[in-house]
Amino acid sequence: MLTRAGSEGLAAGVVAARLAIAPSALSFHLARLRHAGLITSRRAGQRIIYRVRYARMEAVLAFMTEHCCADSANACSPVCKRAERVDSAPASNAG
C-alpha cells in the first residue's frame, strides 16, 4: 500500500482503515519497517505520514535476488532461476 502511494506516502490512520487493523497493531509493524530503514515518517499536523524509502527497498530486493538459493540451488524458485539466466546472459553489442 505504501509502495503504491508513491512519494506522498499515506497517513497511518488511512493505512489502518484500509487494512482494517487496530492502530496499535499497525504502529508495531510500521515501527519495525522504520527501524529497518524501509520507510520514513513525518508529522503533518496531527497525522503521521509514512512513505517507502525506494532506494533501500531496491537494495534489499537486489540482495535477495543476487543471493537467491545460493546454498540450495535445487530449491530455487522459477523467479530466481530466471534472474540467474538474465544475469549470466552475454551482453549484446546492439546499439
Contacts in CASP RR format, 6 or more apart in sequence:
PFRMAT RR
TARGET T0000
AUTHOR 0000-0000-0000
METHOD contacts of the structure
MODEL  1
MLTRAGSEGLAAGVVAARLAIAPSALSFHLARLRHAGLITSRRAGQRIIY
RVRYARMEAVLAFMTEHCCADSANACSPVCKRAERVDSAPASNAG
1 10 0 8 1.000
1 15 0 8 1.000
1 18 0 8 1.000
1 19 0 8 1.000
2 9 0 8 1.000
2 10 0 8 1.000
2 15 0 8 1.000
2 39 0 8 1.000
2 50 0 8 1.000
2 51 0 8 1.000
2 52 0 8 1.000
3 52 0 8 1.000
3 57 0 8 1.000
5 51 0 8 1.000
5 52 0 8 1.000
6 51 0 8 1.000
6 52 0 8 1.000
7 51 0 8 1.000
8 49 0 8 1.000
8 51 0 8 1.000
9 49 0 8 1.000
9 50 0 8 1.000
9 51 0 8 1.000
9 52 0 8 1.000
10 49 0 8 1.000
10 50 0 8 1.000
10 51 0 8 1.000
11 44 0 8 1.000
11 47 0 8 1.000
11 48 0 8 1.000
11 49 0 8 1.000
11 50 0 8 1.000
12 23 0 8 1.000
12 26 0 8 1.000
12 27 0 8 1.000
12 30 0 8 1.000
12 47 0 8 1.000
12 48 0 8 1.000
12 49 0 8 1.000
12 50 0 8 1.000
13 23 0 8 1.000
13 26 0 8 1.000
13 47 0 8 1.000
15 26 0 8 1.000
15 30 0 8 1.000
15 50 0 8 1.000
16 22 0 8 1.000
16 23 0 8 1.000
16 26 0 8 1.000
19 26 0 8 1.000
30 39 0 8 1.000
30 41 0 8 1.000
30 50 0 8 1.000
33 39 0 8 1.000
33 50 0 8 1.000
34 40 0 8 1.000
34 41 0 8 1.000
34 50 0 8 1.000
37 53 0 8 1.000
37 56 0 8 1.000
38 52 0 8 1.000
38 53 0 8 1.000
38 56 0 8 1.000
38 57 0 8 1.000
38 60 0 8 1.000
39 50 0 8 1.000
39 51 0 8 1.000
39 52 0 8 1.000
39 53 0 8 1.000
40 50 0 8 1.000
40 51 0 8 1.000
40 53 0 8 1.000
41 48 0 8 1.000
41 49 0 8 1.000
41 50 0 8 1.000
41 51 0 8 1.000
42 48 0 8 1.000
42 49 0 8 1.000
43 49 0 8 1.000
65 80 0 8 1.000
65 83 0 8 1.000
68 76 0 8 1.000
68 77 0 8 1.000
68 79 0 8 1.000
68 80 0 8 1.000
68 83 0 8 1.000
68 84 0 8 1.000
69 75 0 8 1.000
69 76 0 8 1.000
69 77 0 8 1.000
69 80 0 8 1.000
76 84 0 8 1.000
END
